[in-house]
Amino acid sequence: MSDLVPGGNLALPEGALAIEVAGPFDLSALVTGEDGKVGGDGDFVFYNQPTAPGVRLRTGALAVDRQRLRPGASRITVVLSPADPHTPLGRLPAPAMTVTGPGGRLLARFSPPPSSRETVLLLAEVYRRGTGWKLRALGQGYADGLAGVARDFGVDVAEDRADEPREDTSVPGAARDFTVLVNALRAKEGVAPVAAEPRLVTAAGLHAAGMARQGRLDAEGPEGLSVFQRVTACGYSYLSIAEHLVSGPRAPAEFADYCTSDARARGPLVSAAYSDVGVAHATDPRTGTTFWTAVWARPLTADGLASTTAEVLALTNAERASAGLPPLSPDTRLSAAAQAHSTDMAVRDFYSHTSPEGREPWDRAAAAGCPHRAIGENIACGQRSPSEVVEGWMNSPGHRANILKPDFTHLGIGFAGGGRAGTYWTQLFGGAG
Protein backbone atom coordinates (compact mmCIF):
# COMPACT_ATOMS: atom_id res chain seq x y z
CA MET A 1 0.00 0.00 0.00
CA SER A 2 1.29 3.49 -0.90
CA ASP A 3 0.60 6.84 0.78
CA LEU A 4 0.72 9.26 -2.15
CA VAL A 5 1.65 12.94 -2.26
CA PRO A 6 0.55 15.38 -5.00
CA GLY A 7 2.17 14.27 -8.25
CA GLY A 8 3.04 10.84 -6.87
CA ASN A 9 2.11 7.83 -8.99
CA LEU A 10 1.68 4.09 -8.59
CA ALA A 11 1.60 1.21 -11.05
CA LEU A 12 -1.78 -0.51 -10.87
CA PRO A 13 -2.49 -4.23 -10.98
CA GLU A 14 -5.04 -5.66 -13.38
CA GLY A 15 -8.66 -5.89 -12.30
CA ALA A 16 -11.44 -3.64 -11.05
CA LEU A 17 -10.73 -0.63 -8.83
CA ALA A 18 -12.78 1.09 -6.15
CA ILE A 19 -11.99 4.74 -5.41
CA GLU A 20 -13.61 6.04 -2.21
CA VAL A 21 -13.75 9.24 -0.20
CA ALA A 22 -15.64 9.32 3.10
CA GLY A 23 -17.30 12.52 4.24
CA PRO A 24 -19.73 15.17 2.98
CA PHE A 25 -18.43 15.04 -0.57
CA ASP A 26 -19.56 14.05 -4.07
CA LEU A 27 -17.32 12.19 -6.49
CA SER A 28 -17.41 12.61 -10.25
CA ALA A 29 -15.29 11.24 -13.10
CA LEU A 30 -14.32 12.39 -16.59
CA VAL A 31 -13.32 9.75 -19.14
CA THR A 32 -10.94 11.16 -21.76
CA GLY A 33 -8.65 10.13 -24.59
CA GLU A 34 -5.07 11.08 -25.37
CA ASP A 35 -6.16 14.67 -26.15
CA GLY A 36 -7.46 15.17 -22.60
CA LYS A 37 -11.03 15.76 -23.84
CA VAL A 38 -14.19 13.73 -23.40
CA GLY A 39 -15.62 11.95 -26.43
CA GLY A 40 -19.08 13.27 -25.59
CA ASP A 41 -21.29 14.32 -22.66
CA GLY A 42 -21.74 10.63 -21.78
CA ASP A 43 -18.11 10.56 -20.59
CA PHE A 44 -18.99 12.78 -17.60
CA VAL A 45 -20.02 10.57 -14.66
CA PHE A 46 -21.75 12.45 -11.83
CA TYR A 47 -24.84 12.23 -9.60
CA ASN A 48 -27.33 12.87 -12.43
CA GLN A 49 -25.50 10.50 -14.81
CA PRO A 50 -23.97 7.80 -12.59
CA THR A 51 -22.66 5.38 -15.22
CA ALA A 52 -20.47 5.30 -18.31
CA PRO A 53 -18.77 2.30 -19.93
CA GLY A 54 -16.31 1.01 -17.35
CA VAL A 55 -17.14 3.61 -14.66
CA ARG A 56 -19.97 3.51 -12.14
CA LEU A 57 -20.74 6.02 -9.39
CA ARG A 58 -22.04 4.83 -6.05
CA THR A 59 -22.48 6.94 -2.92
CA GLY A 60 -19.00 8.02 -1.92
CA ALA A 61 -17.27 5.64 -4.34
CA LEU A 62 -16.34 5.12 -7.98
CA ALA A 63 -16.05 1.62 -9.43
CA VAL A 64 -13.64 1.46 -12.39
CA ASP A 65 -13.35 -1.50 -14.77
CA ARG A 66 -10.65 -0.57 -17.28
CA GLN A 67 -11.50 -3.52 -19.55
CA ARG A 68 -14.94 -2.02 -20.22
CA LEU A 69 -13.96 1.55 -21.02
CA ARG A 70 -15.12 2.92 -24.35
CA PRO A 71 -12.70 2.57 -27.30
CA GLY A 72 -10.02 5.26 -27.21
CA ALA A 73 -10.39 6.00 -23.49
CA SER A 74 -7.01 6.26 -21.79
CA ARG A 75 -7.62 8.36 -18.68
CA ILE A 76 -10.19 8.68 -15.87
CA THR A 77 -9.92 11.91 -13.87
CA VAL A 78 -11.52 11.74 -10.43
CA VAL A 79 -13.17 14.96 -9.23
CA LEU A 80 -14.18 15.84 -5.65
CA SER A 81 -16.81 18.45 -4.78
CA PRO A 82 -18.86 19.31 -1.66
CA ALA A 83 -22.16 17.46 -1.24
CA ASP A 84 -23.60 20.90 -0.43
CA PRO A 85 -22.65 22.96 -3.52
CA HIS A 86 -22.78 26.18 -1.49
CA THR A 87 -20.05 25.08 0.95
CA PRO A 88 -16.37 25.68 0.05
CA LEU A 89 -14.06 22.72 0.46
CA GLY A 90 -12.05 24.66 3.05
CA ARG A 91 -14.98 24.53 5.48
CA LEU A 92 -15.26 20.74 5.33
CA PRO A 93 -13.18 17.98 6.95
CA ALA A 94 -10.00 17.12 5.07
CA PRO A 95 -10.85 14.47 2.45
CA ALA A 96 -8.97 11.18 2.33
CA MET A 97 -9.05 8.98 -0.77
CA THR A 98 -8.53 5.23 -0.69
CA VAL A 99 -8.04 3.02 -3.74
CA THR A 100 -8.67 -0.71 -3.49
CA GLY A 101 -8.08 -3.42 -6.06
CA PRO A 102 -9.34 -6.96 -6.60
CA GLY A 103 -10.30 -8.75 -3.42
CA GLY A 104 -10.56 -5.46 -1.51
CA ARG A 105 -6.76 -5.10 -1.34
CA LEU A 106 -5.81 -1.56 -0.29
CA LEU A 107 -3.54 -0.12 -2.97
CA ALA A 108 -3.14 3.54 -2.10
CA ARG A 109 -4.22 6.42 0.10
CA PHE A 110 -4.09 10.12 -0.68
CA SER A 111 -4.90 13.13 1.51
CA PRO A 112 -4.66 16.30 -0.61
CA PRO A 113 -3.36 19.58 0.84
CA PRO A 114 -5.98 21.75 2.61
CA SER A 115 -8.23 23.82 0.35
CA SER A 116 -9.15 27.45 0.90
CA ARG A 117 -11.63 29.01 -1.52
CA GLU A 118 -11.70 26.16 -4.04
CA THR A 119 -15.09 24.59 -4.72
CA VAL A 120 -13.85 21.55 -6.68
CA LEU A 121 -10.73 19.41 -6.53
CA LEU A 122 -9.14 17.31 -9.24
CA LEU A 123 -8.29 14.48 -6.88
CA ALA A 124 -6.50 11.82 -8.93
CA GLU A 125 -6.29 10.20 -12.34
CA VAL A 126 -6.10 6.63 -13.56
CA TYR A 127 -4.20 6.64 -16.85
CA ARG A 128 -2.74 4.28 -19.42
CA ARG A 129 1.04 4.19 -19.74
CA GLY A 130 2.27 1.83 -22.47
CA THR A 131 0.55 -1.50 -21.93
CA GLY A 132 -0.17 -0.86 -18.25
CA TRP A 133 -2.13 1.56 -16.08
CA LYS A 134 -1.03 3.92 -13.32
CA LEU A 135 -2.61 6.07 -10.61
CA ARG A 136 -1.47 9.66 -10.08
CA ALA A 137 -2.43 11.85 -7.11
CA LEU A 138 -3.36 15.40 -8.17
CA GLY A 139 -4.88 17.68 -5.53
CA GLN A 140 -5.51 20.54 -7.99
CA GLY A 141 -8.23 22.99 -6.93
CA TYR A 142 -10.82 24.81 -9.06
CA ALA A 143 -12.69 27.93 -7.97
CA ASP A 144 -15.47 27.90 -10.60
CA GLY A 145 -17.32 24.74 -9.62
CA LEU A 146 -18.04 21.41 -11.20
CA ALA A 147 -19.46 23.02 -14.33
CA GLY A 148 -16.15 24.81 -14.92
CA VAL A 149 -14.19 21.57 -14.66
CA ALA A 150 -16.58 19.82 -17.01
CA ARG A 151 -16.29 22.61 -19.60
CA ASP A 152 -12.49 22.46 -19.46
CA PHE A 153 -12.67 18.77 -20.33
CA GLY A 154 -14.99 19.41 -23.29
CA VAL A 155 -18.43 18.71 -21.75
CA ASP A 156 -21.31 20.83 -23.10
CA VAL A 157 -22.74 22.25 -19.84
CA ALA A 158 -26.17 23.85 -19.85
CA GLU A 159 -26.40 26.65 -17.29
CA ASP A 160 -29.15 26.48 -14.65
CA ARG A 161 -31.76 29.21 -14.82
CA ALA A 162 -32.09 31.10 -11.55
CA ASP A 163 -35.91 30.92 -11.64
CA GLU A 164 -36.04 27.12 -12.01
CA PRO A 165 -36.34 24.91 -8.93
CA ARG A 166 -33.28 22.75 -8.25
CA GLU A 167 -33.24 19.27 -6.78
CA ASP A 168 -31.49 18.81 -3.44
CA THR A 169 -28.65 16.67 -4.72
CA SER A 170 -27.00 16.41 -1.29
CA VAL A 171 -29.52 13.65 -0.45
CA PRO A 172 -30.03 10.99 -3.16
CA GLY A 173 -33.56 10.01 -4.21
CA ALA A 174 -33.56 6.63 -2.43
CA ALA A 175 -32.80 8.32 0.89
CA ARG A 176 -35.51 10.92 0.36
CA ASP A 177 -38.09 8.30 -0.65
CA PHE A 178 -37.27 6.10 2.34
CA THR A 179 -37.47 9.09 4.71
CA VAL A 180 -40.93 10.00 3.42
CA LEU A 181 -42.16 6.45 4.06
CA VAL A 182 -40.64 6.38 7.55
CA ASN A 183 -42.05 9.77 8.52
CA ALA A 184 -45.54 8.67 7.52
CA LEU A 185 -45.17 5.79 9.99
CA ARG A 186 -43.74 8.06 12.69
CA ALA A 187 -46.67 10.47 12.25
CA LYS A 188 -49.12 7.63 12.94
CA GLU A 189 -47.16 6.80 16.11
CA GLY A 190 -47.08 10.45 17.24
CA VAL A 191 -43.28 10.61 16.92
CA ALA A 192 -41.39 13.60 15.51
CA PRO A 193 -40.10 13.10 11.95
CA VAL A 194 -36.50 12.25 11.08
CA ALA A 195 -34.47 14.20 8.54
CA ALA A 196 -32.36 12.66 5.77
CA GLU A 197 -28.86 13.77 6.81
CA PRO A 198 -26.24 13.97 4.00
CA ARG A 199 -23.33 12.79 6.14
CA LEU A 200 -25.30 9.75 7.30
CA VAL A 201 -26.33 9.08 3.69
CA THR A 202 -22.66 9.15 2.67
CA ALA A 203 -21.66 6.79 5.48
CA ALA A 204 -24.51 4.43 4.62
CA GLY A 205 -23.50 4.45 0.96
CA LEU A 206 -19.88 3.63 1.72
CA HIS A 207 -20.90 0.75 3.95
CA ALA A 208 -23.44 -0.62 1.47
CA ALA A 209 -20.82 -0.46 -1.29
CA GLY A 210 -18.36 -2.34 0.92
CA MET A 211 -20.89 -5.10 1.58
CA ALA A 212 -21.62 -5.36 -2.15
CA ARG A 213 -17.90 -5.72 -2.89
CA GLN A 214 -17.64 -8.49 -0.32
CA GLY A 215 -20.90 -10.08 -1.43
CA ARG A 216 -22.20 -10.46 2.14
CA LEU A 217 -23.79 -8.65 5.04
CA ASP A 218 -21.11 -7.49 7.44
CA ALA A 219 -20.77 -4.91 10.20
CA GLU A 220 -17.31 -4.10 8.79
CA GLY A 221 -16.30 -3.18 5.25
CA PRO A 222 -13.47 -4.80 3.28
CA GLU A 223 -10.95 -2.35 4.75
CA GLY A 224 -12.04 -3.21 8.31
CA LEU A 225 -14.06 -0.05 9.00
CA SER A 226 -17.33 -0.41 10.89
CA VAL A 227 -20.43 1.53 9.91
CA PHE A 228 -19.91 3.60 13.09
CA GLN A 229 -16.39 4.52 12.03
CA ARG A 230 -17.82 5.53 8.65
CA VAL A 231 -20.29 7.87 10.39
CA THR A 232 -17.67 9.66 12.46
CA ALA A 233 -15.27 9.83 9.50
CA CYS A 234 -18.00 11.68 7.61
CA GLY A 235 -17.98 14.37 10.30
CA TYR A 236 -21.12 13.33 12.23
CA SER A 237 -20.73 13.04 16.02
CA TYR A 238 -23.65 11.20 17.60
CA LEU A 239 -25.26 10.71 20.97
CA SER A 240 -27.41 7.74 19.95
CA ILE A 241 -27.24 5.42 16.95
CA ALA A 242 -28.85 2.36 15.40
CA GLU A 243 -28.40 0.59 12.06
CA HIS A 244 -30.09 -1.77 9.63
CA LEU A 245 -27.93 -3.97 7.39
CA VAL A 246 -30.13 -5.86 4.91
CA SER A 247 -29.78 -7.65 1.57
CA GLY A 248 -32.46 -8.38 -0.98
CA PRO A 249 -34.95 -5.48 -1.28
CA ARG A 250 -34.90 -3.78 -4.68
CA ALA A 251 -36.52 -0.43 -3.80
CA PRO A 252 -36.94 1.93 -0.82
CA ALA A 253 -40.53 0.72 -0.25
CA GLU A 254 -39.37 -2.91 -0.04
CA PHE A 255 -36.60 -1.96 2.36
CA ALA A 256 -39.08 -0.03 4.53
CA ASP A 257 -41.38 -3.08 4.54
CA TYR A 258 -38.51 -5.23 5.79
CA CYS A 259 -37.69 -2.73 8.55
CA THR A 260 -41.26 -2.96 9.85
CA SER A 261 -41.39 -6.76 9.62
CA ASP A 262 -40.90 -7.38 13.35
CA ALA A 263 -40.79 -5.43 16.59
CA ARG A 264 -37.02 -5.31 16.90
CA ALA A 265 -36.38 -4.19 13.30
CA ARG A 266 -39.22 -1.65 13.61
CA GLY A 267 -37.78 -0.06 16.76
CA PRO A 268 -35.50 2.63 15.25
CA LEU A 269 -38.19 3.68 12.74
CA VAL A 270 -40.54 4.83 15.51
CA SER A 271 -38.02 5.75 18.24
CA ALA A 272 -37.86 9.32 19.48
CA ALA A 273 -34.18 8.69 20.31
CA TYR A 274 -33.26 9.42 16.67
CA SER A 275 -33.70 12.64 14.72
CA ASP A 276 -31.62 11.91 11.59
CA VAL A 277 -31.40 9.04 9.11
CA GLY A 278 -29.18 8.04 6.22
CA VAL A 279 -29.97 5.19 3.85
CA ALA A 280 -28.27 3.88 0.72
CA HIS A 281 -27.90 0.72 -1.32
CA ALA A 282 -25.38 -0.94 -3.62
CA THR A 283 -25.62 -3.97 -5.91
CA ASP A 284 -23.14 -6.81 -6.19
CA PRO A 285 -22.58 -7.04 -9.98
CA ARG A 286 -21.62 -10.71 -9.68
CA THR A 287 -24.93 -11.85 -8.20
CA GLY A 288 -27.31 -8.92 -8.63
CA THR A 289 -27.95 -8.87 -4.86
CA THR A 290 -28.77 -5.43 -3.46
CA PHE A 291 -27.29 -4.49 -0.09
CA TRP A 292 -28.87 -1.78 2.07
CA THR A 293 -27.57 0.22 5.00
CA ALA A 294 -29.70 2.54 7.13
CA VAL A 295 -28.16 4.59 9.93
CA TRP A 296 -30.34 6.27 12.57
CA ALA A 297 -28.78 8.85 14.88
CA ARG A 298 -29.15 11.88 17.07
CA PRO A 299 -26.29 14.42 16.96
CA LEU A 300 -24.05 14.92 19.95
CA THR A 301 -24.64 18.14 21.89
CA ALA A 302 -23.33 19.36 25.21
CA ASP A 303 -26.83 19.27 26.72
CA GLY A 304 -27.47 15.79 25.33
CA LEU A 305 -24.21 14.43 26.72
CA ALA A 306 -24.93 15.99 30.13
CA SER A 307 -28.40 14.41 30.14
CA THR A 308 -27.00 10.98 29.22
CA THR A 309 -24.31 10.98 31.90
CA ALA A 310 -26.79 12.29 34.49
CA GLU A 311 -29.08 9.37 33.67
CA VAL A 312 -26.23 6.89 34.15
CA LEU A 313 -25.50 8.46 37.55
CA ALA A 314 -29.18 8.32 38.57
CA LEU A 315 -29.52 4.66 37.56
CA THR A 316 -26.28 3.80 39.38
CA ASN A 317 -27.50 5.50 42.55
CA ALA A 318 -30.84 3.70 42.29
CA GLU A 319 -28.93 0.40 42.41
CA ARG A 320 -26.98 1.59 45.45
CA ALA A 321 -30.19 2.71 47.17
CA SER A 322 -31.67 -0.75 46.63
CA ALA A 323 -28.63 -2.18 48.42
CA GLY A 324 -28.95 0.31 51.31
CA LEU A 325 -25.92 2.36 50.26
CA PRO A 326 -25.59 6.16 50.08
CA PRO A 327 -25.56 7.81 46.64
CA LEU A 328 -22.41 8.69 44.76
CA SER A 329 -21.78 12.40 44.17
CA PRO A 330 -20.80 13.68 40.72
CA ASP A 331 -17.17 14.77 40.44
CA THR A 332 -16.06 17.02 37.56
CA ARG A 333 -12.45 15.80 37.67
CA LEU A 334 -13.44 12.15 37.59
CA SER A 335 -15.89 13.00 34.78
CA ALA A 336 -13.16 14.70 32.74
CA ALA A 337 -10.91 11.65 33.05
CA ALA A 338 -13.77 9.24 32.25
CA GLN A 339 -14.85 11.26 29.22
CA ALA A 340 -11.28 11.43 27.92
CA HIS A 341 -10.94 7.64 28.21
CA SER A 342 -14.23 6.94 26.38
CA THR A 343 -13.20 9.32 23.61
CA ASP A 344 -9.73 7.77 23.41
CA MET A 345 -11.18 4.26 23.06
CA ALA A 346 -13.53 5.39 20.28
CA VAL A 347 -10.94 7.40 18.35
CA ARG A 348 -8.06 4.95 18.62
CA ASP A 349 -10.25 1.87 18.33
CA PHE A 350 -9.24 -0.04 21.45
CA TYR A 351 -11.20 -1.37 24.42
CA SER A 352 -9.26 -1.72 27.66
CA HIS A 353 -8.70 -0.22 31.10
CA THR A 354 -5.09 0.24 30.00
CA SER A 355 -4.36 2.77 27.26
CA PRO A 356 -1.91 1.93 24.44
CA GLU A 357 0.72 3.92 26.37
CA GLY A 358 0.15 1.84 29.50
CA ARG A 359 -1.86 4.42 31.50
CA GLU A 360 -4.21 2.91 34.10
CA PRO A 361 -7.43 4.34 35.64
CA TRP A 362 -5.57 5.74 38.67
CA ASP A 363 -3.05 7.41 36.35
CA ARG A 364 -5.86 9.15 34.48
CA ALA A 365 -7.56 10.18 37.74
CA ALA A 366 -4.33 11.63 39.14
CA ALA A 367 -3.61 13.50 35.90
CA ALA A 368 -7.07 15.10 36.15
CA GLY A 369 -6.27 16.32 39.68
CA CYS A 370 -8.51 13.89 41.58
CA PRO A 371 -7.67 13.71 45.33
CA HIS A 372 -9.28 10.29 45.89
CA ARG A 373 -7.07 7.53 47.24
CA ALA A 374 -9.37 4.69 46.13
CA ILE A 375 -10.04 4.49 42.38
CA GLY A 376 -12.16 2.00 40.41
CA GLU A 377 -13.29 1.88 36.80
CA ASN A 378 -16.06 0.23 34.79
CA ILE A 379 -16.00 0.31 31.00
CA ALA A 380 -18.45 -1.01 28.41
CA CYS A 381 -18.91 -0.83 24.65
CA GLY A 382 -21.81 -1.36 22.25
CA GLN A 383 -24.69 -0.53 24.59
CA ARG A 384 -27.14 1.97 23.10
CA SER A 385 -28.65 3.63 26.20
CA PRO A 386 -27.91 4.45 29.86
CA SER A 387 -30.37 1.80 31.05
CA GLU A 388 -28.75 -0.86 28.86
CA VAL A 389 -25.22 -0.09 30.02
CA VAL A 390 -26.08 0.03 33.75
CA GLU A 391 -28.04 -3.21 33.46
CA GLY A 392 -25.03 -4.82 31.79
CA TRP A 393 -22.69 -3.68 34.54
CA MET A 394 -25.05 -4.95 37.24
CA ASN A 395 -25.14 -8.37 35.53
CA SER A 396 -21.33 -8.62 35.70
CA PRO A 397 -19.91 -9.50 39.16
CA GLY A 398 -16.79 -7.33 38.88
CA HIS A 399 -18.61 -4.26 37.59
CA ARG A 400 -21.43 -4.75 40.08
CA ALA A 401 -18.88 -4.82 42.91
CA ASN A 402 -17.60 -1.38 41.90
CA ILE A 403 -21.12 0.08 41.73
CA LEU A 404 -21.98 -1.31 45.18
CA LYS A 405 -18.64 -0.72 46.90
CA PRO A 406 -19.29 1.16 50.18
CA ASP A 407 -15.90 2.93 50.10
CA PHE A 408 -16.68 4.79 46.88
CA THR A 409 -18.22 8.23 47.36
CA HIS A 410 -17.87 9.98 43.98
CA LEU A 411 -18.38 9.10 40.32
CA GLY A 412 -17.43 10.47 36.91
CA ILE A 413 -19.04 9.23 33.69
CA GLY A 414 -17.88 9.37 30.07
CA PHE A 415 -19.57 8.49 26.79
CA ALA A 416 -18.30 8.60 23.19
CA GLY A 417 -19.67 7.36 19.89
CA GLY A 418 -17.55 5.85 17.11
CA GLY A 419 -14.93 3.13 16.87
CA ARG A 420 -15.60 -0.48 16.00
CA ALA A 421 -18.29 -1.01 18.66
CA GLY A 422 -20.25 2.22 18.13
CA THR A 423 -20.48 3.37 21.77
CA TYR A 424 -17.91 3.51 24.59
CA TRP A 425 -18.89 4.08 28.25
CA THR A 426 -16.69 4.74 31.30
CA GLN A 427 -17.47 4.97 35.02
CA LEU A 428 -14.59 6.26 37.15
CA PHE A 429 -15.17 5.86 40.89
CA GLY A 430 -13.37 7.66 43.69
CA GLY A 431 -13.29 7.28 47.46
CA ALA A 432 -11.26 7.82 50.58
CA GLY A 433 -9.90 4.28 50.56
Salt bridges, closest charged atoms under 4 A:
ASP3 OD1 - ARG109 NE 2.94
GLU20 OE2 - ARG213 NH2 2.81
GLU20 OE1 - ARG230 NH1 3.79
ASP43 OD2 - ARG70 NE 2.67
ASP65 OD2 - ARG68 NE 3.44
GLU125 OE2 - ARG75 NH1 3.08
GLU125 OE2 - ARG136 NH1 2.39
GLU159 OE2 - ARG151 NH1 2.72
ASP160 OD2 - ARG166 NE 3.40
ASP163 OD2 - ARG161 NH2 2.62
GLU164 OE2 - ARG161 NH1 3.69
GLU167 OE2 - ARG176 NH2 2.46
GLU189 OE2 - ARG266 NH2 2.63
GLU197 OE2 - ARG199 NH2 2.73
ASP218 OD2 - ARG216 NE 3.25
GLU220 OE2 - ARG420 NH1 2.88
GLU223 OE1 - ARG213 NH2 3.61
GLU223 OE2 - ARG230 NH2 2.83
GLU243 OE1 - ARG384 NH1 3.23
ASP284 OD1 - ARG286 NE 2.81
ASP331 OD2 - ARG333 NH2 3.92
ASP331 OD2 - HIS372 NE2 3.22
ASP344 OD1 - ARG348 NE 2.68
ASP349 OD2 - ARG420 NH2 2.40
GLU357 OE2 - ARG348 NH1 2.52
GLU377 OE1 - HIS353 ND1 2.69
GLU377 OE2 - ARG364 NH2 2.95
